[in-house]
């Protein structure tokens, strides 16, 4: 499942964003992640090494199309690294 899901996330964002998302999870930046709306969206909170907190809501669960609404300054069309990390974690 991971390879196919990683590929799907890469198509929605980029290989670089998926790489950053995996690094964020490995570094323990995810504080919490939970489903909302009967499992139709995810909400997650991240804190980076500098203490910057980012909140994300990813809609489109369970099968997509996934869209992220994040407070970070990453200007990407669909999913920022926080959105990709939340989906990978979930």
Steps between C-alpha positions, in 0.01 A plus 500: 500500500773751585668506160171550316386759752837679486470511122146640525616769745792584270253553215292736716797699624855394410766246593675776696190569710457129577869485598452801732183345645684178587783700659248695711347176628841349568601813695189471719349832389144364496325590827157355427290376210134401505202446271217751476158493340443129521836422345471740206788722608813501715623769735861503611735723696876514444780676688838534331845521661469881522171468691283619210154341521303418183143376486364315198165366391502249216168430331406230251533194719488210457574479126572855385542729333696636796518874568690666779428821686810587702630795695856453373664721241558222244331612181397174333187424298368192684699372795782657697743279694271521805204363301708223350641410844151488653384263226809283532451478876131421471 
